[in-house]
């Protein structure tokens, strides 16, 4: 299950007040989450959670649940 902290970080980057982001959410389902904002989301997540992702790790992400698992693996 994704954390509220991750959801809030994503919503802040995308300038959305609220959106139903779940483990299975993929970028095209969320308004404004295009390729440029994908980079912004990843950078914001790295900064907020004080983690660093390798490019290959980011390329393997399929959904928000995968991103949460990647964050958890770095802590």
C-alpha positions in Angstrom: 0.0 0.0 0.0 1.4 3.4 -0.9 2.0 5.9 1.9 0.1 9.1 2.3 3.5 10.8 2.2 4.2 9.4 -1.3 0.7 10.3 -2.5 1.0 13.9 -1.1 4.4 14.3 -2.8 3.0 13.2 -6.2 -0.1 15.4 -5.9 2.1 18.4 -5.0 4.3 18.0 -8.0 1.3 17.6 -10.3 -0.5 20.5 -8.6 -3.6 18.4 -7.9 -5.7 18.9 -4.8 -6.7 15.2 -4.6 -6.7 12.1 -6.8 -7.3 8.5 -6.0 -3.7 7.2 -6.3 -3.3 3.5 -5.5 -0.7 0.8 -5.8 -1.9 0.0 -9.3 -2.0 3.7 -10.6 0.0 4.3 -13.7 1.2 7.7 -14.9 -1.2 8.1 -17.9 -4.2 7.7 -15.5 -3.3 10.9 -13.6 -3.9 14.3 -15.1 -0.7 16.1 -15.9 1.6 13.1 -15.3 3.4 13.3 -18.6 7.0 12.4 -19.4 8.4 15.8 -18.1 6.4 15.6 -14.9 7.5 12.0 -14.5 11.0 13.3 -14.1 9.8 16.0 -11.7 7.9 13.3 -9.6 11.0 11.1 -9.4 13.2 14.1 -8.4 10.7 15.3 -5.8 10.4 11.8 -4.3 14.2 11.4 -4.1 14.5 14.7 -2.3 11.5 14.2 0.0 12.5 10.7 1.1 16.3 11.4 0.9 16.9 8.5 -1.5 18.6 8.2 -4.9 17.4 5.9 -7.7 19.5 4.5 -10.5 18.2 5.1 -14.0 17.6 1.4 -14.5 15.5 1.3 -11.3 13.2 4.1 -12.6 12.9 2.5 -16.0 11.6 -0.7 -14.4 8.8 1.0 -12.5 5.4 -0.1 -13.7 3.1 1.7 -11.2 3.0 3.7 -8.1 3.2 0.6 -5.9 6.5 -0.3 -7.5 7.7 3.2 -6.7 6.7 2.7 -3.0 8.5 -0.6 -2.9 11.6 1.0 -4.4 11.5 3.8 -1.8 11.1 1.2 1.0 14.1 -0.8 -0.3 16.3 2.3 0.0 15.5 3.1 3.6 
